[in-house]
Amino acid sequence: MKKLLLAITLLMFANSSFSATAYFTGRQVQVQTITYQYGWNCEYRYAGRTFWQVFTGFCPTQIEIQ
């Protein structure tokens, strides 16, 4: 019984993925995608680092990253 509970607990943690929230810095640049659509290249900050993400509509104030 203890082994079964331990196995179930380990499977629960193995299947869970870590996710965090990145916040929009306010910097955005209009871009054209490879499919010739126009979108926005938006700058986000997480844990002291910045990165860019492209969206076709608008820049969300926060996004979930994994």
Jmol script that loads the backbone (N, CA, C; Angstrom):
load data "model"
ATOM      1  N   MET A   1       0.825  -1.201   0.000  1.00  0.00           N
ATOM      2  CA  MET A   1       0.000   0.000   0.000  1.00  0.00           C
ATOM      3  C   MET A   1       0.867   1.262   0.000  1.00  0.00           C
ATOM      4  N   LYS A   2       1.937   1.249   0.809  1.00  0.00           N
ATOM      5  CA  LYS A   2       2.815   2.417   0.865  1.00  0.00           C
ATOM      6  C   LYS A   2       3.495   2.649  -0.484  1.00  0.00           C
ATOM      7  N   LYS A   3       3.867   1.563  -1.154  1.00  0.00           N
ATOM      8  CA  LYS A   3       4.504   1.696  -2.458  1.00  0.00           C
ATOM      9  C   LYS A   3       3.550   2.285  -3.486  1.00  0.00           C
ATOM     10  N   LEU A   4       2.286   1.902  -3.411  1.00  0.00           N
ATOM     11  CA  LEU A   4       1.284   2.439  -4.329  1.00  0.00           C
ATOM     12  C   LEU A   4       1.095   3.934  -4.105  1.00  0.00           C
ATOM     13  N   LEU A   5       1.000   4.365  -2.852  1.00  0.00           N
ATOM     14  CA  LEU A   5       0.848   5.787  -2.551  1.00  0.00           C
ATOM     15  C   LEU A   5       2.080   6.581  -2.995  1.00  0.00           C
ATOM     16  N   LEU A   6       3.259   5.995  -2.786  1.00  0.00           N
ATOM     17  CA  LEU A   6       4.476   6.656  -3.223  1.00  0.00           C
ATOM     18  C   LEU A   6       4.513   6.790  -4.744  1.00  0.00           C
ATOM     19  N   ALA A   7       4.109   5.753  -5.446  1.00  0.00           N
ATOM     20  CA  ALA A   7       4.090   5.792  -6.911  1.00  0.00           C
ATOM     21  C   ALA A   7       3.104   6.835  -7.419  1.00  0.00           C
ATOM     22  N   ILE A   8       1.938   6.909  -6.819  1.00  0.00           N
ATOM     23  CA  ILE A   8       0.933   7.901  -7.230  1.00  0.00           C
ATOM     24  C   ILE A   8       1.448   9.317  -6.984  1.00  0.00           C
ATOM     25  N   THR A   9       2.075   9.532  -5.836  1.00  0.00           N
ATOM     26  CA  THR A   9       2.622  10.854  -5.518  1.00  0.00           C
ATOM     27  C   THR A   9       3.711  11.249  -6.508  1.00  0.00           C
ATOM     28  N   LEU A  10       4.611  10.326  -6.831  1.00  0.00           N
ATOM     29  CA  LEU A  10       5.660  10.623  -7.792  1.00  0.00           C
ATOM     30  C   LEU A  10       5.104  10.924  -9.173  1.00  0.00           C
ATOM     31  N   LEU A  11       4.074  10.207  -9.584  1.00  0.00           N
ATOM     32  CA  LEU A  11       3.458  10.472 -10.883  1.00  0.00           C
ATOM     33  C   LEU A  11       2.797  11.840 -10.930  1.00  0.00           C
ATOM     34  N   MET A  12       2.210  12.252  -9.826  1.00  0.00           N
ATOM     35  CA  MET A  12       1.577  13.576  -9.782  1.00  0.00           C
ATOM     36  C   MET A  12       2.624  14.668  -9.990  1.00  0.00           C
ATOM     37  N   PHE A  13       3.774  14.532  -9.339  1.00  0.00           N
ATOM     38  CA  PHE A  13       4.824  15.545  -9.488  1.00  0.00           C
ATOM     39  C   PHE A  13       5.506  15.447 -10.842  1.00  0.00           C
ATOM     40  N   ALA A  14       5.620  14.274 -11.399  1.00  0.00           N
ATOM     41  CA  ALA A  14       6.273  14.102 -12.696  1.00  0.00           C
ATOM     42  C   ALA A  14       5.447  14.711 -13.819  1.00  0.00           C
ATOM     43  N   ASN A  15       4.126  14.693 -13.698  1.00  0.00           N
ATOM     44  CA  ASN A  15       3.256  15.221 -14.738  1.00  0.00           C
ATOM     45  C   ASN A  15       3.001  16.715 -14.605  1.00  0.00           C
ATOM     46  N   SER A  16       3.330  17.300 -13.470  1.00  0.00           N
ATOM     47  CA  SER A  16       3.090  18.730 -13.305  1.00  0.00           C
ATOM     48  C   SER A  16       4.235  19.499 -13.955  1.00  0.00           C
ATOM     49  N   SER A  17       3.902  20.582 -14.637  1.00  0.00           N
ATOM     50  CA  SER A  17       4.924  21.391 -15.290  1.00  0.00           C
ATOM     51  C   SER A  17       5.012  22.735 -14.580  1.00  0.00           C
ATOM     52  N   PHE A  18       6.194  23.278 -14.566  1.00  0.00           N
ATOM     53  CA  PHE A  18       6.431  24.572 -13.942  1.00  0.00           C
ATOM     54  C   PHE A  18       6.034  25.677 -14.906  1.00  0.00           C
ATOM     55  N   SER A  19       5.295  26.634 -14.425  1.00  0.00           N
ATOM     56  CA  SER A  19       4.973  27.798 -15.247  1.00  0.00           C
ATOM     57  C   SER A  19       5.097  29.053 -14.388  1.00  0.00           C
ATOM     58  N   ALA A  20       5.386  30.155 -15.039  1.00  0.00           N
ATOM     59  CA  ALA A  20       5.563  31.422 -14.349  1.00  0.00           C
ATOM     60  C   ALA A  20       4.922  32.522 -15.184  1.00  0.00           C
ATOM     61  N   THR A  21       4.857  33.705 -14.620  1.00  0.00           N
ATOM     62  CA  THR A  21       4.238  34.832 -15.303  1.00  0.00           C
ATOM     63  C   THR A  21       5.294  35.860 -15.668  1.00  0.00           C
ATOM     64  N   ALA A  22       5.310  36.257 -16.938  1.00  0.00           N
ATOM     65  CA  ALA A  22       6.184  37.329 -17.424  1.00  0.00           C
ATOM     66  C   ALA A  22       5.317  38.560 -17.662  1.00  0.00           C
ATOM     67  N   TYR A  23       5.892  39.737 -17.430  1.00  0.00           N
ATOM     68  CA  TYR A  23       5.125  40.982 -17.522  1.00  0.00           C
ATOM     69  C   TYR A  23       5.622  41.862 -18.661  1.00  0.00           C
ATOM     70  N   PHE A  24       4.673  42.483 -19.351  1.00  0.00           N
ATOM     71  CA  PHE A  24       4.937  43.361 -20.489  1.00  0.00           C
ATOM     72  C   PHE A  24       5.673  44.607 -20.014  1.00  0.00           C
ATOM     73  N   THR A  25       6.750  44.977 -20.727  1.00  0.00           N
ATOM     74  CA  THR A  25       7.544  46.153 -20.345  1.00  0.00           C
ATOM     75  C   THR A  25       7.029  47.445 -20.975  1.00  0.00           C
ATOM     76  N   GLY A  26       6.174  47.328 -21.968  1.00  0.00           N
ATOM     77  CA  GLY A  26       5.673  48.516 -22.656  1.00  0.00           C
ATOM     78  C   GLY A  26       6.329  48.747 -24.003  1.00  0.00           C
ATOM     79  N   ARG A  27       7.416  48.049 -24.284  1.00  0.00           N
ATOM     80  CA  ARG A  27       8.096  48.198 -25.577  1.00  0.00           C
ATOM     81  C   ARG A  27       7.467  47.250 -26.580  1.00  0.00           C
ATOM     82  N   GLN A  28       7.132  47.786 -27.744  1.00  0.00           N
ATOM     83  CA  GLN A  28       6.544  46.976 -28.807  1.00  0.00           C
ATOM     84  C   GLN A  28       6.939  47.541 -30.164  1.00  0.00           C
ATOM     85  N   VAL A  29       7.071  46.648 -31.130  1.00  0.00           N
ATOM     86  CA  VAL A  29       7.453  47.025 -32.489  1.00  0.00           C
ATOM     87  C   VAL A  29       6.532  46.292 -33.444  1.00  0.00           C
ATOM     88  N   GLN A  30       5.975  47.018 -34.421  1.00  0.00           N
ATOM     89  CA  GLN A  30       5.123  46.361 -35.406  1.00  0.00           C
ATOM     90  C   GLN A  30       6.008  45.587 -36.375  1.00  0.00           C
ATOM     91  N   VAL A  31       5.614  44.336 -36.641  1.00  0.00           N
ATOM     92  CA  VAL A  31       6.395  43.457 -37.517  1.00  0.00           C
ATOM     93  C   VAL A  31       5.468  42.783 -38.517  1.00  0.00           C
ATOM     94  N   GLN A  32       6.078  42.226 -39.559  1.00  0.00           N
ATOM     95  CA  GLN A  32       5.338  41.417 -40.516  1.00  0.00           C
ATOM     96  C   GLN A  32       5.837  39.980 -40.367  1.00  0.00           C
ATOM     97  N   THR A  33       4.917  39.034 -40.198  1.00  0.00           N
ATOM     98  CA  THR A  33       5.288  37.647 -39.969  1.00  0.00           C
ATOM     99  C   THR A  33       5.650  36.958 -41.282  1.00  0.00           C
ATOM    100  N   ILE A  34       6.109  35.723 -41.181  1.00  0.00           N
ATOM    101  CA  ILE A  34       6.470  34.981 -42.389  1.00  0.00           C
ATOM    102  C   ILE A  34       5.253  34.605 -43.219  1.00  0.00           C
ATOM    103  N   THR A  35       4.061  34.732 -42.636  1.00  0.00           N
ATOM    104  CA  THR A  35       2.819  34.485 -43.385  1.00  0.00           C
ATOM    105  C   THR A  35       2.221  35.794 -43.897  1.00  0.00           C
ATOM    106  N   TYR A  36       3.027  36.861 -43.863  1.00  0.00           N
ATOM    107  CA  TYR A  36       2.646  38.189 -44.369  1.00  0.00           C
ATOM    108  C   TYR A  36       1.523  38.853 -43.581  1.00  0.00           C
ATOM    109  N   GLN A  37       1.313  38.426 -42.348  1.00  0.00           N
ATOM    110  CA  GLN A  37       0.373  39.111 -41.467  1.00  0.00           C
ATOM    111  C   GLN A  37       1.149  40.151 -40.663  1.00  0.00           C
ATOM    112  N   TYR A  38       0.456  41.190 -40.238  1.00  0.00           N
ATOM    113  CA  TYR A  38       1.090  42.177 -39.372  1.00  0.00           C
ATOM    114  C   TYR A  38       0.786  41.821 -37.928  1.00  0.00           C
ATOM    115  N   GLY A  39       1.760  42.044 -37.078  1.00  0.00           N
ATOM    116  CA  GLY A  39       1.600  41.759 -35.660  1.00  0.00           C
ATOM    117  C   GLY A  39       2.514  42.660 -34.851  1.00  0.00           C
ATOM    118  N   TRP A  40       2.612  42.337 -33.563  1.00  0.00           N
ATOM    119  CA  TRP A  40       3.418  43.129 -32.647  1.00  0.00           C
ATOM    120  C   TRP A  40       4.467  42.246 -31.995  1.00  0.00           C
ATOM    121  N   ASN A  41       5.698  42.706 -32.009  1.00  0.00           N
ATOM    122  CA  ASN A  41       6.782  42.071 -31.287  1.00  0.00           C
ATOM    123  C   ASN A  41       6.840  42.768 -29.930  1.00  0.00           C
ATOM    124  N   CYS A  42       6.516  42.055 -28.865  1.00  0.00           N
ATOM    125  CA  CYS A  42       6.336  42.639 -27.540  1.00  0.00           C
ATOM    126  C   CYS A  42       7.456  42.194 -26.604  1.00  0.00           C
ATOM    127  N   GLU A  43       7.959  43.125 -25.818  1.00  0.00           N
ATOM    128  CA  GLU A  43       9.027  42.803 -24.872  1.00  0.00           C
ATOM    129  C   GLU A  43       8.437  42.456 -23.508  1.00  0.00           C
ATOM    130  N   TYR A  44       8.925  41.361 -22.920  1.00  0.00           N
ATOM    131  CA  TYR A  44       8.471  40.892 -21.604  1.00  0.00           C
ATOM    132  C   TYR A  44       9.663  40.714 -20.684  1.00  0.00           C
ATOM    133  N   ARG A  45       9.410  40.796 -19.390  1.00  0.00           N
ATOM    134  CA  ARG A  45      10.457  40.626 -18.386  1.00  0.00           C
ATOM    135  C   ARG A  45      10.040  39.538 -17.407  1.00  0.00           C
ATOM    136  N   TYR A  46      11.014  38.648 -17.149  1.00  0.00           N
ATOM    137  CA  TYR A  46      10.832  37.622 -16.125  1.00  0.00           C
ATOM    138  C   TYR A  46      12.180  37.364 -15.457  1.00  0.00           C
ATOM    139  N   ALA A  47      12.198  37.403 -14.155  1.00  0.00           N
ATOM    140  CA  ALA A  47      13.395  37.113 -13.354  1.00  0.00           C
ATOM    141  C   ALA A  47      14.597  37.952 -13.783  1.00  0.00           C
ATOM    142  N   GLY A  48      14.371  39.226 -14.070  1.00  0.00           N
ATOM    143  CA  GLY A  48      15.459  40.115 -14.429  1.00  0.00           C
ATOM    144  C   GLY A  48      15.932  40.015 -15.869  1.00  0.00           C
ATOM    145  N   ARG A  49      15.307  39.165 -16.652  1.00  0.00           N
ATOM    146  CA  ARG A  49      15.682  39.008 -18.056  1.00  0.00           C
ATOM    147  C   ARG A  49      14.540  39.462 -18.952  1.00  0.00           C
ATOM    148  N   THR A  50      14.903  39.975 -20.115  1.00  0.00           N
ATOM    149  CA  THR A  50      13.880  40.396 -21.065  1.00  0.00           C
ATOM    150  C   THR A  50      13.923  39.489 -22.285  1.00  0.00           C
ATOM    151  N   PHE A  51      12.763  39.318 -22.903  1.00  0.00           N
ATOM    152  CA  PHE A  51      12.663  38.551 -24.138  1.00  0.00           C
ATOM    153  C   PHE A  51      11.498  39.105 -24.938  1.00  0.00           C
ATOM    154  N   TRP A  52      11.452  38.759 -26.228  1.00  0.00           N
ATOM    155  CA  TRP A  52      10.430  39.267 -27.134  1.00  0.00           C
ATOM    156  C   TRP A  52       9.519  38.131 -27.579  1.00  0.00           C
ATOM    157  N   GLN A  53       8.238  38.442 -27.741  1.00  0.00           N
ATOM    158  CA  GLN A  53       7.241  37.469 -28.203  1.00  0.00           C
ATOM    159  C   GLN A  53       6.342  38.172 -29.215  1.00  0.00           C
ATOM    160  N   VAL A  54       5.998  37.490 -30.308  1.00  0.00           N
ATOM    161  CA  VAL A  54       5.170  38.084 -31.362  1.00  0.00           C
ATOM    162  C   VAL A  54       3.715  37.672 -31.174  1.00  0.00           C
ATOM    163  N   PHE A  55       2.815  38.655 -31.295  1.00  0.00           N
ATOM    164  CA  PHE A  55       1.368  38.439 -31.241  1.00  0.00           C
ATOM    165  C   PHE A  55       0.741  39.127 -32.440  1.00  0.00           C
ATOM    166  N   THR A  56      -0.346  38.554 -32.964  1.00  0.00           N
ATOM    167  CA  THR A  56      -0.998  39.167 -34.122  1.00  0.00           C
ATOM    168  C   THR A  56      -1.995  40.248 -33.722  1.00  0.00           C
ATOM    169  N   GLY A  57      -2.503  40.228 -32.515  1.00  0.00           N
ATOM    170  CA  GLY A  57      -3.493  41.222 -32.123  1.00  0.00           C
ATOM    171  C   GLY A  57      -2.892  42.371 -31.344  1.00  0.00           C
ATOM    172  N   PHE A  58      -2.602  42.149 -30.096  1.00  0.00           N
ATOM    173  CA  PHE A  58      -2.077  43.177 -29.208  1.00  0.00           C
ATOM    174  C   PHE A  58      -1.128  42.525 -28.219  1.00  0.00           C
ATOM    175  N   CYS A  59      -0.444  43.318 -27.433  1.00  0.00           N
ATOM    176  CA  CYS A  59       0.487  42.788 -26.431  1.00  0.00           C
ATOM    177  C   CYS A  59      -0.237  42.612 -25.099  1.00  0.00           C
ATOM    178  N   PRO A  60      -0.430  41.379 -24.653  1.00  0.00           N
ATOM    179  CA  PRO A  60      -1.057  41.159 -23.333  1.00  0.00           C
ATOM    180  C   PRO A  60      -0.157  41.722 -22.233  1.00  0.00           C
ATOM    181  N   THR A  61      -0.742  42.170 -21.143  1.00  0.00           N
ATOM    182  CA  THR A  61       0.045  42.741 -20.050  1.00  0.00           C
ATOM    183  C   THR A  61       0.856  41.700 -19.309  1.00  0.00           C
ATOM    184  N   GLN A  62       0.416  40.451 -19.356  1.00  0.00           N
ATOM    185  CA  GLN A  62       1.176  39.368 -18.761  1.00  0.00           C
ATOM    186  C   GLN A  62       0.930  38.076 -19.535  1.00  0.00           C
ATOM    187  N   ILE A  63       1.954  37.214 -19.575  1.00  0.00           N
ATOM    188  CA  ILE A  63       1.819  35.938 -20.268  1.00  0.00           C
ATOM    189  C   ILE A  63       2.385  34.839 -19.381  1.00  0.00           C
ATOM    190  N   GLU A  64       1.908  33.625 -19.587  1.00  0.00           N
ATOM    191  CA  GLU A  64       2.409  32.473 -18.847  1.00  0.00           C
ATOM    192  C   GLU A  64       3.516  31.815 -19.660  1.00  0.00           C
ATOM    193  N   ILE A  65       4.647  31.569 -19.015  1.00  0.00           N
ATOM    194  CA  ILE A  65       5.767  30.935 -19.679  1.00  0.00           C
ATOM    195  C   ILE A  65       6.101  29.637 -18.972  1.00  0.00           C
ATOM    196  N   GLN A  66       6.721  28.731 -19.708  1.00  0.00           N
ATOM    197  CA  GLN A  66       7.107  27.427 -19.133  1.00  0.00           C
ATOM    198  C   GLN A  66       8.562  27.176 -19.348  1.00  0.00           C
TER     199      GLN A  66
END
end "model"
wireframe off; spacefill off
backbone 0.3
color backbone group
